[in-house]
Amino acid sequence: MAGEGLRKLTAVVIIFLALASGWMVVQTEGLTCYKPSTAFQGTCNSAEECGRVCFYQEGWDDGFCSGDKCICTQQCCC
């Protein structure tokens, strides 16, 4: 009888720890900042080219095409 109660308590504790650890992972992820590229010329058709312009000419981490514009991205805080 006492063994059954201990098993239920153990199961509840394990489930709680699994859920709590998942919440902590989500909270530690960084934020991404975005800005339209000022150096990219023309219509953005290549995310790779956009990323190169953002990285080498503007000092940002990467870039992607949104519609016909190049958007630069970088990890930012807070």
N, CA, C, O and CB atoms as a CASP TS submission, in Angstrom:
PFRMAT TS
TARGET T0000
AUTHOR 0000-0000-0000
METHOD Language model
MODEL 1
PARENT N/A
ATOM      1  N   MET     1       0.816  -1.194   0.000  1.00  0.00           N
ATOM      2  CA  MET     1       0.000   0.000   0.000  1.00  0.00           C
ATOM      3  C   MET     1       0.860   1.258   0.000  1.00  0.00           C
ATOM      4  O   MET     1       0.623   2.165  -0.798  1.00  0.00           O
ATOM      5  CB  MET     1      -0.929  -0.002   1.197  1.00  0.00           C
ATOM      6  N   ALA     2       1.856   1.327   0.883  1.00  0.00           N
ATOM      7  CA  ALA     2       2.728   2.502   0.946  1.00  0.00           C
ATOM      8  C   ALA     2       3.575   2.612  -0.318  1.00  0.00           C
ATOM      9  O   ALA     2       3.901   3.718  -0.749  1.00  0.00           O
ATOM     10  CB  ALA     2       3.634   2.436   2.188  1.00  0.00           C
ATOM     11  N   GLY     3       3.933   1.479  -0.913  1.00  0.00           N
ATOM     12  CA  GLY     3       4.727   1.472  -2.134  1.00  0.00           C
ATOM     13  C   GLY     3       3.990   2.106  -3.304  1.00  0.00           C
ATOM     14  O   GLY     3       4.608   2.762  -4.143  1.00  0.00           O
ATOM     15  N   GLU     4       2.684   1.919  -3.369  1.00  0.00           N
ATOM     16  CA  GLU     4       1.883   2.487  -4.450  1.00  0.00           C
ATOM     17  C   GLU     4       1.863   4.014  -4.357  1.00  0.00           C
ATOM     18  O   GLU     4       1.967   4.695  -5.378  1.00  0.00           O
ATOM     19  CB  GLU     4       0.446   1.927  -4.409  1.00  0.00           C
ATOM     20  N   GLY     5       1.733   4.549  -3.163  1.00  0.00           N
ATOM     21  CA  GLY     5       1.735   5.998  -2.961  1.00  0.00           C
ATOM     22  C   GLY     5       3.074   6.610  -3.335  1.00  0.00           C
ATOM     23  O   GLY     5       3.134   7.698  -3.906  1.00  0.00           O
ATOM     24  N   LEU     6       4.150   5.897  -3.006  1.00  0.00           N
ATOM     25  CA  LEU     6       5.482   6.378  -3.339  1.00  0.00           C
ATOM     26  C   LEU     6       5.678   6.402  -4.857  1.00  0.00           C
ATOM     27  O   LEU     6       6.291   7.328  -5.388  1.00  0.00           O
ATOM     28  CB  LEU     6       6.554   5.497  -2.671  1.00  0.00           C
ATOM     29  N   ARG     7       5.161   5.394  -5.550  1.00  0.00           N
ATOM     30  CA  ARG     7       5.262   5.361  -7.012  1.00  0.00           C
ATOM     31  C   ARG     7       4.498   6.517  -7.646  1.00  0.00           C
ATOM     32  O   ARG     7       4.987   7.132  -8.594  1.00  0.00           O
ATOM     33  CB  ARG     7       4.736   4.028  -7.553  1.00  0.00           C
ATOM     34  N   LYS     8       3.317   6.820  -7.143  1.00  0.00           N
ATOM     35  CA  LYS     8       2.531   7.932  -7.683  1.00  0.00           C
ATOM     36  C   LYS     8       3.246   9.261  -7.449  1.00  0.00           C
ATOM     37  O   LYS     8       3.288  10.112  -8.338  1.00  0.00           O
ATOM     38  CB  LYS     8       1.128   7.963  -7.044  1.00  0.00           C
ATOM     39  N   LEU     9       3.804   9.438  -6.256  1.00  0.00           N
ATOM     40  CA  LEU     9       4.533  10.659  -5.943  1.00  0.00           C
ATOM     41  C   LEU     9       5.753  10.798  -6.848  1.00  0.00           C
ATOM     42  O   LEU     9       6.043  11.887  -7.344  1.00  0.00           O
ATOM     43  CB  LEU     9       4.958  10.670  -4.466  1.00  0.00           C
ATOM     44  N   THR    10       6.460   9.704  -7.060  1.00  0.00           N
ATOM     45  CA  THR    10       7.630   9.722  -7.935  1.00  0.00           C
ATOM     46  C   THR    10       7.230  10.105  -9.355  1.00  0.00           C
ATOM     47  O   THR    10       7.924  10.893  -9.998  1.00  0.00           O
ATOM     48  CB  THR    10       8.331   8.353  -7.931  1.00  0.00           C
ATOM     49  N   ALA    11       6.128   9.564  -9.851  1.00  0.00           N
ATOM     50  CA  ALA    11       5.650   9.882 -11.196  1.00  0.00           C
ATOM     51  C   ALA    11       5.307  11.366 -11.312  1.00  0.00           C
ATOM     52  O   ALA    11       5.639  12.002 -12.312  1.00  0.00           O
ATOM     53  CB  ALA    11       4.423   9.024 -11.550  1.00  0.00           C
ATOM     54  N   VAL    12       4.648  11.917 -10.299  1.00  0.00           N
ATOM     55  CA  VAL    12       4.283  13.337 -10.308  1.00  0.00           C
ATOM     56  C   VAL    12       5.539  14.202 -10.306  1.00  0.00           C
ATOM     57  O   VAL    12       5.598  15.193 -11.034  1.00  0.00           O
ATOM     58  CB  VAL    12       3.391  13.681  -9.090  1.00  0.00           C
ATOM     59  N   VAL    13       6.528  13.855  -9.518  1.00  0.00           N
ATOM     60  CA  VAL    13       7.775  14.623  -9.443  1.00  0.00           C
ATOM     61  C   VAL    13       8.498  14.583 -10.787  1.00  0.00           C
ATOM     62  O   VAL    13       8.996  15.611 -11.247  1.00  0.00           O
ATOM     63  CB  VAL    13       8.692  14.073  -8.320  1.00  0.00           C
ATOM     64  N   ILE    14       8.562  13.421 -11.421  1.00  0.00           N
ATOM     65  CA  ILE    14       9.233  13.292 -12.720  1.00  0.00           C
ATOM     66  C   ILE    14       8.521  14.134 -13.777  1.00  0.00           C
ATOM     67  O   ILE    14       9.175  14.816 -14.565  1.00  0.00           O
ATOM     68  CB  ILE    14       9.282  11.813 -13.162  1.00  0.00           C
ATOM     69  N   ILE    15       7.203  14.092 -13.800  1.00  0.00           N
ATOM     70  CA  ILE    15       6.444  14.898 -14.763  1.00  0.00           C
ATOM     71  C   ILE    15       6.687  16.380 -14.524  1.00  0.00           C
ATOM     72  O   ILE    15       6.890  17.135 -15.474  1.00  0.00           O
ATOM     73  CB  ILE    15       4.938  14.585 -14.671  1.00  0.00           C
ATOM     74  N   PHE    16       6.668  16.799 -13.274  1.00  0.00           N
ATOM     75  CA  PHE    16       6.915  18.206 -12.941  1.00  0.00           C
ATOM     76  C   PHE    16       8.303  18.636 -13.397  1.00  0.00           C
ATOM     77  O   PHE    16       8.453  19.706 -13.987  1.00  0.00           O
ATOM     78  CB  PHE    16       6.761  18.438 -11.430  1.00  0.00           C
ATOM     79  N   LEU    17       9.313  17.824 -13.133  1.00  0.00           N
ATOM     80  CA  LEU    17      10.673  18.166 -13.530  1.00  0.00           C
ATOM     81  C   LEU    17      10.811  18.245 -15.054  1.00  0.00           C
ATOM     82  O   LEU    17      11.513  19.114 -15.570  1.00  0.00           O
ATOM     83  CB  LEU    17      11.655  17.142 -12.967  1.00  0.00           C
ATOM     84  N   ALA    18      10.153  17.352 -15.761  1.00  0.00           N
ATOM     85  CA  ALA    18      10.204  17.376 -17.222  1.00  0.00           C
ATOM     86  C   ALA    18       9.583  18.661 -17.762  1.00  0.00           C
ATOM     87  O   ALA    18      10.130  19.285 -18.672  1.00  0.00           O
ATOM     88  CB  ALA    18       9.481  16.151 -17.806  1.00  0.00           C
ATOM     89  N   LEU    19       8.445  19.052 -17.203  1.00  0.00           N
ATOM     90  CA  LEU    19       7.798  20.289 -17.645  1.00  0.00           C
ATOM     91  C   LEU    19       8.618  21.517 -17.267  1.00  0.00           C
ATOM     92  O   LEU    19       8.769  22.433 -18.076  1.00  0.00           O
ATOM     93  CB  LEU    19       6.399  20.397 -17.048  1.00  0.00           C
ATOM     94  N   ALA    20       9.139  21.543 -16.067  1.00  0.00           N
ATOM     95  CA  ALA    20       9.915  22.695 -15.602  1.00  0.00           C
ATOM     96  C   ALA    20      11.187  22.861 -16.422  1.00  0.00           C
ATOM     97  O   ALA    20      11.567  23.990 -16.733  1.00  0.00           O
ATOM     98  CB  ALA    20      10.265  22.542 -14.116  1.00  0.00           C
ATOM     99  N   SER    21      11.850  21.777 -16.780  1.00  0.00           N
ATOM    100  CA  SER    21      13.077  21.893 -17.566  1.00  0.00           C
ATOM    101  C   SER    21      12.766  22.410 -18.964  1.00  0.00           C
ATOM    102  O   SER    21      13.585  23.133 -19.532  1.00  0.00           O
ATOM    103  CB  SER    21      13.800  20.538 -17.646  1.00  0.00           C
ATOM    104  N   GLY    22      11.635  22.074 -19.534  1.00  0.00           N
ATOM    105  CA  GLY    22      11.237  22.596 -20.830  1.00  0.00           C
ATOM    106  C   GLY    22      10.993  24.089 -20.795  1.00  0.00           C
ATOM    107  O   GLY    22      11.335  24.791 -21.747  1.00  0.00           O
ATOM    108  N   TRP    23      10.415  24.586 -19.727  1.00  0.00           N
ATOM    109  CA  TRP    23      10.184  26.018 -19.599  1.00  0.00           C
ATOM    110  C   TRP    23      11.499  26.773 -19.507  1.00  0.00           C
ATOM    111  O   TRP    23      11.627  27.858 -20.074  1.00  0.00           O
ATOM    112  CB  TRP    23       9.321  26.313 -18.376  1.00  0.00           C
ATOM    113  N   MET    24      12.477  26.219 -18.806  1.00  0.00           N
ATOM    114  CA  MET    24      13.757  26.899 -18.657  1.00  0.00           C
ATOM    115  C   MET    24      14.463  27.027 -19.998  1.00  0.00           C
ATOM    116  O   MET    24      15.101  28.050 -20.247  1.00  0.00           O
ATOM    117  CB  MET    24      14.643  26.154 -17.665  1.00  0.00           C
ATOM    118  N   VAL    25      14.375  26.040 -20.860  1.00  0.00           N
ATOM    119  CA  VAL    25      15.023  26.100 -22.165  1.00  0.00           C
ATOM    120  C   VAL    25      14.429  27.237 -22.987  1.00  0.00           C
ATOM    121  O   VAL    25      15.165  27.987 -23.628  1.00  0.00           O
ATOM    122  CB  VAL    25      14.877  24.756 -22.913  1.00  0.00           C
ATOM    123  N   VAL    26      13.127  27.370 -22.975  1.00  0.00           N
ATOM    124  CA  VAL    26      12.471  28.417 -23.748  1.00  0.00           C
ATOM    125  C   VAL    26      12.887  29.792 -23.256  1.00  0.00           C
ATOM    126  O   VAL    26      13.077  30.697 -24.068  1.00  0.00           O
ATOM    127  CB  VAL    26      10.953  28.267 -23.673  1.00  0.00           C
ATOM    128  N   GLN    27      13.031  29.970 -21.975  1.00  0.00           N
ATOM    129  CA  GLN    27      13.350  31.273 -21.419  1.00  0.00           C
ATOM    130  C   GLN    27      14.774  31.719 -21.704  1.00  0.00           C
ATOM    131  O   GLN    27      15.054  32.916 -21.646  1.00  0.00           O
ATOM    132  CB  GLN    27      13.122  31.259 -19.951  1.00  0.00           C
ATOM    133  N   THR    28      15.679  30.806 -22.009  1.00  0.00           N
ATOM    134  CA  THR    28      17.065  31.180 -22.223  1.00  0.00           C
ATOM    135  C   THR    28      17.397  31.466 -23.685  1.00  0.00           C
ATOM    136  O   THR    28      18.531  31.836 -23.988  1.00  0.00           O
ATOM    137  CB  THR    28      17.955  30.098 -21.713  1.00  0.00           C
ATOM    138  N   GLU    29      16.444  31.307 -24.596  1.00  0.00           N
ATOM    139  CA  GLU    29      16.711  31.573 -25.994  1.00  0.00           C
ATOM    140  C   GLU    29      16.884  33.068 -26.227  1.00  0.00           C
ATOM    141  O   GLU    29      16.218  33.887 -25.594  1.00  0.00           O
ATOM    142  CB  GLU    29      15.588  31.020 -26.868  1.00  0.00           C
ATOM    143  N   GLY    30      17.799  33.419 -27.157  1.00  0.00           N
ATOM    144  CA  GLY    30      18.041  34.816 -27.474  1.00  0.00           C
ATOM    145  C   GLY    30      16.974  35.376 -28.397  1.00  0.00           C
ATOM    146  O   GLY    30      16.184  34.637 -28.985  1.00  0.00           O
ATOM    147  N   LEU    31      16.969  36.677 -28.509  1.00  0.00           N
ATOM    148  CA  LEU    31      16.038  37.364 -29.391  1.00  0.00           C
ATOM    149  C   LEU    31      16.740  37.699 -30.703  1.00  0.00           C
ATOM    150  O   LEU    31      17.958  37.871 -30.728  1.00  0.00           O
ATOM    151  CB  LEU    31      15.483  38.645 -28.720  1.00  0.00           C
ATOM    152  N   THR    32      15.990  37.793 -31.778  1.00  0.00           N
ATOM    153  CA  THR    32      16.539  38.173 -33.067  1.00  0.00           C
ATOM    154  C   THR    32      16.066  39.573 -33.410  1.00  0.00           C
ATOM    155  O   THR    32      14.875  39.877 -33.334  1.00  0.00           O
ATOM    156  CB  THR    32      16.130  37.166 -34.166  1.00  0.00           C
ATOM    157  N   CYS    33      17.021  40.430 -33.792  1.00  0.00           N
ATOM    158  CA  CYS    33      16.700  41.785 -34.227  1.00  0.00           C
ATOM    159  C   CYS    33      16.714  41.826 -35.753  1.00  0.00           C
ATOM    160  O   CYS    33      17.469  41.093 -36.392  1.00  0.00           O
ATOM    161  CB  CYS    33      17.704  42.821 -33.630  1.00  0.00           C
ATOM    162  N   TYR    34      15.882  42.679 -36.328  1.00  0.00           N
ATOM    163  CA  TYR    34      15.737  42.811 -37.773  1.00  0.00           C
ATOM    164  C   TYR    34      15.894  44.268 -38.169  1.00  0.00           C
ATOM    165  O   TYR    34      15.509  45.168 -37.423  1.00  0.00           O
ATOM    166  CB  TYR    34      14.372  42.264 -38.245  1.00  0.00           C
ATOM    167  N   LYS    35      16.469  44.499 -39.360  1.00  0.00           N
ATOM    168  CA  LYS    35      16.487  45.846 -39.925  1.00  0.00           C
ATOM    169  C   LYS    35      16.588  45.742 -41.438  1.00  0.00           C
ATOM    170  O   LYS    35      17.285  44.865 -41.948  1.00  0.00           O
ATOM    171  CB  LYS    35      17.666  46.684 -39.347  1.00  0.00           C
ATOM    172  N   PRO    36      15.912  46.613 -42.162  1.00  0.00           N
ATOM    173  CA  PRO    36      16.052  46.610 -43.618  1.00  0.00           C
ATOM    174  C   PRO    36      17.491  46.964 -43.997  1.00  0.00           C
ATOM    175  O   PRO    36      18.087  47.866 -43.408  1.00  0.00           O
ATOM    176  CB  PRO    36      15.051  47.606 -44.271  1.00  0.00           C
ATOM    177  N   SER    37      18.040  46.261 -44.968  1.00  0.00           N
ATOM    178  CA  SER    37      19.398  46.539 -45.418  1.00  0.00           C
ATOM    179  C   SER    37      19.460  47.906 -46.086  1.00  0.00           C
ATOM    180  O   SER    37      18.569  48.281 -46.848  1.00  0.00           O
ATOM    181  CB  SER    37      19.885  45.447 -46.384  1.00  0.00           C
ATOM    182  N   THR    38      20.522  48.642 -45.790  1.00  0.00           N
ATOM    183  CA  THR    38      20.742  49.927 -46.454  1.00  0.00           C
ATOM    184  C   THR    38      21.754  49.784 -47.591  1.00  0.00           C
ATOM    185  O   THR    38      21.886  50.690 -48.414  1.00  0.00           O
ATOM    186  CB  THR    38      21.226  50.981 -45.441  1.00  0.00           C
ATOM    187  N   ALA    39      22.467  48.665 -47.646  1.00  0.00           N
ATOM    188  CA  ALA    39      23.497  48.465 -48.666  1.00  0.00           C
ATOM    189  C   ALA    39      23.028  47.609 -49.838  1.00  0.00           C
ATOM    190  O   ALA    39      23.611  47.688 -50.919  1.00  0.00           O
ATOM    191  CB  ALA    39      24.707  47.831 -48.042  1.00  0.00           C
ATOM    192  N   PHE    40      21.993  46.796 -49.653  1.00  0.00           N
ATOM    193  CA  PHE    40      21.529  45.906 -50.723  1.00  0.00           C
ATOM    194  C   PHE    40      20.878  46.725 -51.820  1.00  0.00           C
ATOM    195  O   PHE    40      20.026  47.572 -51.551  1.00  0.00           O
ATOM    196  CB  PHE    40      20.536  44.848 -50.177  1.00  0.00           C
ATOM    197  N   GLN    41      21.283  46.470 -53.064  1.00  0.00           N
ATOM    198  CA  GLN    41      20.747  47.205 -54.206  1.00  0.00           C
ATOM    199  C   GLN    41      19.815  46.312 -55.019  1.00  0.00           C
ATOM    200  O   GLN    41      20.119  45.141 -55.247  1.00  0.00           O
ATOM    201  CB  GLN    41      21.890  47.739 -55.094  1.00  0.00           C
ATOM    202  N   GLY    42      18.701  46.848 -55.450  1.00  0.00           N
ATOM    203  CA  GLY    42      17.790  46.125 -56.336  1.00  0.00           C
ATOM    204  C   GLY    42      16.785  45.272 -55.583  1.00  0.00           C
ATOM    205  O   GLY    42      16.601  45.404 -54.373  1.00  0.00           O
ATOM    206  N   THR    43      16.136  44.385 -56.344  1.00  0.00           N
ATOM    207  CA  THR    43      15.120  43.491 -55.805  1.00  0.00           C
ATOM    208  C   THR    43      15.796  42.282 -55.164  1.00  0.00           C
ATOM    209  O   THR    43      16.714  41.702 -55.743  1.00  0.00           O
ATOM    210  CB  THR    43      14.132  43.045 -56.913  1.00  0.00           C
ATOM    211  N   CYS    44      15.350  41.908 -53.990  1.00  0.00           N
ATOM    212  CA  CYS    44      15.931  40.770 -53.273  1.00  0.00           C
ATOM    213  C   CYS    44      15.312  39.471 -53.797  1.00  0.00           C
ATOM    214  O   CYS    44      14.137  39.188 -53.565  1.00  0.00           O
ATOM    215  CB  CYS    44      15.705  40.906 -51.732  1.00  0.00           C
ATOM    216  N   ASN    45      16.130  38.690 -54.507  1.00  0.00           N
ATOM    217  CA  ASN    45      15.691  37.398 -55.027  1.00  0.00           C
ATOM    218  C   ASN    45      16.491  36.247 -54.439  1.00  0.00           C
ATOM    219  O   ASN    45      16.146  35.086 -54.656  1.00  0.00           O
ATOM    220  CB  ASN    45      15.801  37.379 -56.536  1.00  0.00           C
ATOM    221  N   SER    46      17.561  36.550 -53.694  1.00  0.00           N
ATOM    222  CA  SER    46      18.453  35.521 -53.172  1.00  0.00           C
ATOM    223  C   SER    46      18.767  35.806 -51.704  1.00  0.00           C
ATOM    224  O   SER    46      19.427  36.793 -51.377  1.00  0.00           O
ATOM    225  CB  SER    46      19.756  35.450 -54.007  1.00  0.00           C
ATOM    226  N   ALA    47      18.285  34.929 -50.832  1.00  0.00           N
ATOM    227  CA  ALA    47      18.573  35.089 -49.403  1.00  0.00           C
ATOM    228  C   ALA    47      20.071  34.971 -49.145  1.00  0.00           C
ATOM    229  O   ALA    47      20.598  35.603 -48.229  1.00  0.00           O
ATOM    230  CB  ALA    47      17.804  34.040 -48.572  1.00  0.00           C
ATOM    231  N   GLU    48      20.758  34.158 -49.955  1.00  0.00           N
ATOM    232  CA  GLU    48      22.200  33.989 -49.789  1.00  0.00           C
ATOM    233  C   GLU    48      22.942  35.300 -50.076  1.00  0.00           C
ATOM    234  O   GLU    48      23.824  35.697 -49.315  1.00  0.00           O
ATOM    235  CB  GLU    48      22.716  32.871 -50.714  1.00  0.00           C
ATOM    236  N   GLU    49      22.585  35.959 -51.164  1.00  0.00           N
ATOM    237  CA  GLU    49      23.212  37.239 -51.512  1.00  0.00           C
ATOM    238  C   GLU    49      22.864  38.306 -50.467  1.00  0.00           C
ATOM    239  O   GLU    49      23.722  39.085 -50.054  1.00  0.00           O
ATOM    240  CB  GLU    49      22.761  37.701 -52.924  1.00  0.00           C
ATOM    241  N   CYS    50      21.615  38.330 -50.054  1.00  0.00           N
ATOM    242  CA  CYS    50      21.181  39.270 -49.013  1.00  0.00           C
ATOM    243  C   CYS    50      21.993  39.051 -47.738  1.00  0.00           C
ATOM    244  O   CYS    50      22.460  40.011 -47.125  1.00  0.00           O
ATOM    245  CB  CYS    50      19.664  39.107 -48.721  1.00  0.00           C
ATOM    246  N   GLY    51      22.161  37.789 -47.339  1.00  0.00           N
ATOM    247  CA  GLY    51      22.936  37.473 -46.142  1.00  0.00           C
ATOM    248  C   GLY    51      24.374  37.920 -46.253  1.00  0.00           C
ATOM    249  O   GLY    51      24.952  38.394 -45.275  1.00  0.00           O
ATOM    250  N   ARG    52      24.973  37.774 -47.450  1.00  0.00           N
ATOM    251  CA  ARG    52      26.356  38.217 -47.656  1.00  0.00           C
ATOM    252  C   ARG    52      26.479  39.727 -47.499  1.00  0.00           C
ATOM    253  O   ARG    52      27.406  40.218 -46.854  1.00  0.00           O
ATOM    254  CB  ARG    52      26.854  37.794 -49.042  1.00  0.00           C
ATOM    255  N   VAL    53      25.533  40.465 -48.096  1.00  0.00           N
ATOM    256  CA  VAL    53      25.562  41.926 -47.983  1.00  0.00           C
ATOM    257  C   VAL    53      25.412  42.342 -46.526  1.00  0.00           C
ATOM    258  O   VAL    53      26.148  43.205 -46.048  1.00  0.00           O
ATOM    259  CB  VAL    53      24.445  42.566 -48.842  1.00  0.00           C
ATOM    260  N   CYS    54      24.472  41.738 -45.823  1.00  0.00           N
ATOM    261  CA  CYS    54      24.260  42.081 -44.413  1.00  0.00           C
ATOM    262  C   CYS    54      25.506  41.786 -43.581  1.00  0.00           C
ATOM    263  O   CYS    54      25.885  42.577 -42.717  1.00  0.00           O
ATOM    264  CB  CYS    54      23.056  41.309 -43.848  1.00  0.00           C
ATOM    265  N   PHE    55      26.138  40.645 -43.844  1.00  0.00           N
ATOM    266  CA  PHE    55      27.291  40.224 -43.054  1.00  0.00           C
ATOM    267  C   PHE    55      28.535  41.059 -43.363  1.00  0.00           C
ATOM    268  O   PHE    55      29.154  41.617 -42.457  1.00  0.00           O
ATOM    269  CB  PHE    55      27.583  38.753 -43.303  1.00  0.00           C
ATOM    270  N   TYR    56      28.895  41.142 -44.640  1.00  0.00           N
ATOM    271  CA  TYR    56      30.158  41.769 -45.010  1.00  0.00           C
ATOM    272  C   TYR    56      30.094  43.291 -45.102  1.00  0.00           C
ATOM    273  O   TYR    56      31.078  43.965 -44.799  1.00  0.00           O
ATOM    274  CB  TYR    56      30.614  41.221 -46.314  1.00  0.00           C
ATOM    275  N   GLN    57      28.968  43.837 -45.509  1.00  0.00           N
ATOM    276  CA  GLN    57      28.895  45.282 -45.693  1.00  0.00           C
ATOM    277  C   GLN    57      28.251  46.023 -44.521  1.00  0.00           C
ATOM    278  O   GLN    57      28.510  47.208 -44.314  1.00  0.00           O
ATOM    279  CB  GLN    57      28.135  45.585 -46.940  1.00  0.00           C
ATOM    280  N   GLU    58      27.405  45.313 -43.750  1.00  0.00           N
ATOM    281  CA  GLU    58      26.695  46.000 -42.676  1.00  0.00           C
ATOM    282  C   GLU    58      27.028  45.477 -41.284  1.00  0.00           C
ATOM    283  O   GLU    58      26.616  46.062 -40.282  1.00  0.00           O
ATOM    284  CB  GLU    58      25.226  45.888 -42.903  1.00  0.00           C
ATOM    285  N   GLY    59      27.778  44.368 -41.219  1.00  0.00           N
ATOM    286  CA  GLY    59      28.217  43.850 -39.919  1.00  0.00           C
ATOM    287  C   GLY    59      27.151  43.098 -39.136  1.00  0.00           C
ATOM    288  O   GLY    59      27.301  42.907 -37.930  1.00  0.00           O
ATOM    289  N   TRP    60      26.081  42.668 -39.789  1.00  0.00           N
ATOM    290  CA  TRP    60      25.041  41.902 -39.127  1.00  0.00           C
ATOM    291  C   TRP    60      25.294  40.423 -39.341  1.00  0.00           C
ATOM    292  O   TRP    60      26.133  40.057 -40.165  1.00  0.00           O
ATOM    293  CB  TRP    60      23.648  42.298 -39.645  1.00  0.00           C
ATOM    294  N   ASP    61      24.582  39.553 -38.609  1.00  0.00           N
ATOM    295  CA  ASP    61      24.829  38.112 -38.658  1.00  0.00           C
ATOM    296  C   ASP    61      24.394  37.456 -39.968  1.00  0.00           C
ATOM    297  O   ASP    61      25.098  36.584 -40.477  1.00  0.00           O
ATOM    298  CB  ASP    61      24.123  37.447 -37.518  1.00  0.00           C
ATOM    299  N   ASP    62      23.253  37.856 -40.520  1.00  0.00           N
ATOM    300  CA  ASP    62      22.681  37.180 -41.688  1.00  0.00           C
ATOM    301  C   ASP    62      21.596  38.064 -42.276  1.00  0.00           C
ATOM    302  O   ASP    62      21.384  39.188 -41.821  1.00  0.00           O
ATOM    303  CB  ASP    62      22.110  35.775 -41.310  1.00  0.00           C
ATOM    304  N   GLY    63      20.910  37.553 -43.289  1.00  0.00           N
ATOM    305  CA  GLY    63      19.815  38.285 -43.894  1.00  0.00           C
ATOM    306  C   GLY    63      18.901  37.353 -44.670  1.00  0.00           C
ATOM    307  O   GLY    63      19.258  36.210 -44.955  1.00  0.00           O
ATOM    308  N   PHE    64      17.723  37.847 -45.007  1.00  0.00           N
ATOM    309  CA  PHE    64      16.755  37.076 -45.783  1.00  0.00           C
ATOM    310  C   PHE    64      15.905  38.040 -46.602  1.00  0.00           C
ATOM    311  O   PHE    64      15.837  39.234 -46.309  1.00  0.00           O
ATOM    312  CB  PHE    64      15.860  36.193 -44.856  1.00  0.00           C
ATOM    313  N   CYS    65      15.257  37.500 -47.635  1.00  0.00           N
ATOM    314  CA  CYS    65      14.370  38.306 -48.470  1.00  0.00           C
ATOM    315  C   CYS    65      12.962  38.287 -47.884  1.00  0.00           C
ATOM    316  O   CYS    65      12.436  37.236 -47.518  1.00  0.00           O
ATOM    317  CB  CYS    65      14.361  37.786 -49.933  1.00  0.00           C
ATOM    318  N   SER    66      12.375  39.458 -47.805  1.00  0.00           N
ATOM    319  CA  SER    66      10.983  39.580 -47.385  1.00  0.00           C
ATOM    320  C   SER    66      10.288  40.398 -48.470  1.00  0.00           C
ATOM    321  O   SER    66      10.484  41.608 -48.582  1.00  0.00           O
ATOM    322  CB  SER    66      10.845  40.257 -45.946  1.00  0.00           C
ATOM    323  N   GLY    67       9.480  39.715 -49.257  1.00  0.00           N
ATOM    324  CA  GLY    67       8.930  40.372 -50.444  1.00  0.00           C
ATOM    325  C   GLY    67      10.091  40.635 -51.388  1.00  0.00           C
ATOM    326  O   GLY    67      10.770  39.698 -51.807  1.00  0.00           O
ATOM    327  N   ASP    68      10.326  41.891 -51.726  1.00  0.00           N
ATOM    328  CA  ASP    68      11.452  42.221 -52.598  1.00  0.00           C
ATOM    329  C   ASP    68      12.552  42.975 -51.850  1.00  0.00           C
ATOM    330  O   ASP    68      13.462  43.522 -52.473  1.00  0.00           O
ATOM    331  CB  ASP    68      10.970  43.049 -53.780  1.00  0.00           C
ATOM    332  N   LYS    69      12.473  43.004 -50.530  1.00  0.00           N
ATOM    333  CA  LYS    69      13.459  43.726 -49.719  1.00  0.00           C
ATOM    334  C   LYS    69      14.375  42.765 -48.971  1.00  0.00           C
ATOM    335  O   LYS    69      13.971  41.660 -48.608  1.00  0.00           O
ATOM    336  CB  LYS    69      12.756  44.652 -48.726  1.00  0.00           C
ATOM    337  N   CYS    70      15.605  43.194 -48.746  1.00  0.00           N
ATOM    338  CA  CYS    70      16.585  42.432 -47.972  1.00  0.00           C
ATOM    339  C   CYS    70      16.505  42.883 -46.514  1.00  0.00           C
ATOM    340  O   CYS    70      16.626  44.072 -46.221  1.00  0.00           O
ATOM    341  CB  CYS    70      18.036  42.625 -48.543  1.00  0.00           C
ATOM    342  N   ILE    71      16.301  41.940 -45.610  1.00  0.00           N
ATOM    343  CA  ILE    71      16.194  42.219 -44.180  1.00  0.00           C
ATOM    344  C   ILE    71      17.393  41.592 -43.472  1.00  0.00           C
ATOM    345  O   ILE    71      17.618  40.388 -43.590  1.00  0.00           O
ATOM    346  CB  ILE    71      14.846  41.674 -43.595  1.00  0.00           C
ATOM    347  N   CYS    72      18.153  42.381 -42.750  1.00  0.00           N
ATOM    348  CA  CYS    72      19.311  41.891 -42.004  1.00  0.00           C
ATOM    349  C   CYS    72      18.872  41.427 -40.620  1.00  0.00           C
ATOM    350  O   CYS    72      17.943  41.983 -40.034  1.00  0.00           O
ATOM    351  CB  CYS    72      20.401  42.987 -41.891  1.00  0.00           C
ATOM    352  N   THR    73      19.557  40.393 -40.100  1.00  0.00           N
ATOM    353  CA  THR    73      19.222  39.856 -38.785  1.00  0.00           C
ATOM    354  C   THR    73      20.479  39.717 -37.945  1.00  0.00           C
ATOM    355  O   THR    73      21.582  39.570 -38.470  1.00  0.00           O
ATOM    356  CB  THR    73      18.509  38.499 -38.914  1.00  0.00           C
ATOM    357  N   GLN    74      20.295  39.764 -36.632  1.00  0.00           N
ATOM    358  CA  GLN    74      21.357  39.467 -35.693  1.00  0.00           C
ATOM    359  C   GLN    74      20.750  39.113 -34.348  1.00  0.00           C
ATOM    360  O   GLN    74      19.630  39.516 -34.033  1.00  0.00           O
ATOM    361  CB  GLN    74      22.327  40.654 -35.563  1.00  0.00           C
ATOM    362  N   GLN    75      21.498  38.357 -33.562  1.00  0.00           N
ATOM    363  CA  GLN    75      21.056  38.035 -32.210  1.00  0.00           C
ATOM    364  C   GLN    75      21.180  39.290 -31.367  1.00  0.00           C
ATOM    365  O   GLN    75      22.211  39.962 -31.397  1.00  0.00           O
ATOM    366  CB  GLN    75      21.885  36.860 -31.597  1.00  0.00           C
ATOM    367  N   CYS    76      20.148  39.609 -30.623  1.00  0.00           N
ATOM    368  CA  CYS    76      20.186  40.797 -29.771  1.00  0.00           C
ATOM    369  C   CYS    76      19.726  40.435 -28.365  1.00  0.00           C
ATOM    370  O   CYS    76      19.110  39.393 -28.140  1.00  0.00           O
ATOM    371  CB  CYS    76      19.304  41.928 -30.357  1.00  0.00           C
ATOM    372  N   CYS    77      20.020  41.264 -27.491  1.00  0.00           N
ATOM    373  CA  CYS    77      19.731  41.022 -26.081  1.00  0.00           C
ATOM    374  C   CYS    77      18.484  41.796 -25.643  1.00  0.00           C
ATOM    375  O   CYS    77      18.181  42.859 -26.185  1.00  0.00           O
ATOM    376  CB  CYS    77      20.939  41.418 -25.210  1.00  0.00           C
ATOM    377  N   CYS    78      17.799  41.274 -24.703  1.00  0.00           N
ATOM    378  CA  CYS    78      16.719  41.908 -23.943  1.00  0.00           C
ATOM    379  C   CYS    78      15.620  42.330 -24.836  1.00  0.00           C
ATOM    380  O   CYS    78      14.624  42.883 -24.369  1.00  0.00           O
ATOM    381  CB  CYS    78      17.215  43.088 -23.169  1.00  0.00           C
TER
END
